[in-house]
Amino acid sequence: MDLLANASLPNSGRAFKVFSKIKPKVFEYYSGKKMLFMFRKAARSVPAYKKFLQSQNVDLSEINSIEDFDKLVPRTTKENYIKAYSLSDRCVNGEFPQKGSFEESSGSSGTSTLWIRSLEEERYTMALMKASLLHLYGFREEDNFIVLNCFLLGGWTGGLRFASRISTLACVRNIGPDPVRVINCIKELGSGYTFLISGYPPFIVELIEFGKNLGNFDWKDYRIDIFAGGEGFVEEWREYTSSHLRLGALIFSDYGAIDLDVGISVETPFTVALRKLINNDTKLRKEVIGSERSPCFIGQCSPQQYYVRETINEIGIKELEITVMNLRSVSPNIKYVIGDEGGIIRFHELCIKLEKAGYPVTKIKHDFNIPVIIPFPVVYLYGRIDGTVSINGALISPSEIYKAILADPELVSAINTFKLSTDSDTDNFIKLKIFLETRKNVQITESLEAKCSDVLIKRLLESNECFRTGFSKNPTVHKPVISIIPFGTGIFKDKNSTVKNVYTK
């Protein structure tokens, strides 16, 4: 079944039309069967996972159904699994593959974590990503597609994996987040092509603003589509981006992680329409996702390739458990929790909710002119549970800010707590914002403001290589906005503040 499903993907148009006619429960049944097979295989052949299950007192004879798996099998995390066992022990039979690649993630603290992928498993996961991109952008020969890859390159694998997967669909130029080179490339190649620009949402804004300020360049002179990734965004970002491009520009994004895969969930025309609807209707948003908060991402995931469930953690927050169901995986992570807050809605349950709210799927399909709606589950995300924020590919964790404050006696005496956020400034650039609350009776002076700025920026440059790379290219855009606020005032007065994260000693 797995081979047949994957073999159909190269002809994505036909495959997705067939998928759209299959009942969602069929996918769920198949997904559960495949997940049990993955679990048993890992429990038998991966030394680290076998030891992990033994340490958690899991009796394999009790796991006889997907319900048993969901209830009895403990989740794995970077702390209790990845850091607890060697990379080789986390591989099938405790051995590295003969052909493949090592990959690294810089992490929010700048300390690299090493991962491994075999050539065979990468070919397998590539099929779905290629099919998804074909479904979203078409890649017709007459459109003469050229992809400008503006994700971070080098040691960070996301941009390189994106390039390898899309290079079979179009010519790719790996530029990285460099607006000067992107504009020069577009001008050099000319208006006879369709450019698909891929990059982090903040970089896309930086790029558009850079082009606007040139006297001899107009974005609307070119056919340009956008593929965003690496972090979420507000819906206003999509509206801003499309307003500067030609009418009909396609703008989609995906959700992934180096721990698992770069394309776990992908926006589709249906989820873009759904997000626009719930963004403008608080009542509908509460009906669909059970909260008035606006998610930073809504996409669909293939139940053939990914087993995704939501769980409630120890502090009562919903987070995602994910398994990449690649039967060729050399280092499988079973029921892995990255630490992303969000949830998943089964397609038939979503249809019921939308019908109840007066937005039947057939109406959405008609109103938004969607050719095909695939009955895959819908994933929504709010961001990292631990408060880590992402800006232009750099993950900024609360621990980095906290360590910087603790390392400086003057700041320890002056600063009580802080909040992190990413938001647009007056020039539409998305900036990292750090809000610092003073201790009681501490006066805000120019000296304190300068000290805070120097200490925090120095810390980020020293500890976070992704941040350092972006800052070196454009310090003005990447420099954090640091605000010092008197104790118990402003955003620190209201515990329900909409700023993203709150940390107290």
C-alpha angles and dihedrals in degrees: 000000000000093000092048093049093050094043090059095056101081088069091053097170093057093038095053092046088055091045090052090061096050118096112249092233090063089059090047092051092050091045092054093049092049092047091055090050091050091048095050092046092052092044090055103038110027110079095202094048091047090053091045093055091047091051089052092048093240114169107210092203088066094058101085102136140030088254089058090049093051092047105036108029112088121228123250125225138179089262102046098035118011096046094034096060135041120255092245091052088053090058127088108277088359092280136118116237118258091235126032142075141275114230132191137204119204092213126205093289097047093249110130123233116203123224133175135214128184121226090241096054092046090055089052097051090042091067095066094043091051091047091050093050091048089050092050103040106019097218092214114184092237091059093063096215121209119182119213106199107207099168118116111281131195118056094000108090103201095081093043094049091048089052094049093050098047097040090084089059101045145350110285130205113196104213106150123213096324114128094190093057092043093054092044090051093050092048092046096050094041138208097306091089139066109234120208106198115198123192150111114303094245091051091051089057091047090050095049092048091048091053092046091056094054115096095216104044134080120181092210091062088074138057104242133170126183133223112187128190146149096068143020129259142197117261089246087068090063091048091049092048096047092047090064096046133068117287110274097028110161116232121182137151140195140214125227147128135220087236090067119002139319096239108042092138129012132195113246131190087261096053092044088055091046092051092050090052097049092041089063098037118058093185092054091046091055091047094050103039101015096241141081090224116106113235120229092223139025120180144139128254131202112247086204092063105026134040105206126178134165122232136183112241128214093276094049100258123135114239136171128257111200137186122183102220097210106145088202095055112132094197108029121190109208119205090348122186116205094180099254118149114225145082147241129237122201111234098240090049090050090051090054092050093048092047090051091051093050097257107106115188091243090058092049090050091051098041094049095037094237112174098201133013113198114212094229123135118272119235122200128188139195100182141262116343093215090059097254110155126203124221122174092335095312116117111214113196128197088238091065092055093042093050091050091053093046092050092060117065093203093055093044088057094045107037124068103177143331146214131215127212142156118222143149119270126212091282093052092251112140108235137188107246123201117191115196122195116208124225118254115294094007112140119223109232135171087249092056092046091051091046093051092048094048096046097045097044092046090052093050092048091050100043106031117060095185091054091046091053094051093043092052091055097047117001093178095059097038099044109112120242104236119195126185114206128189116254115282096002137107114002090355091062095063114059089196093059114150093227104118107246139024126198128178132176 
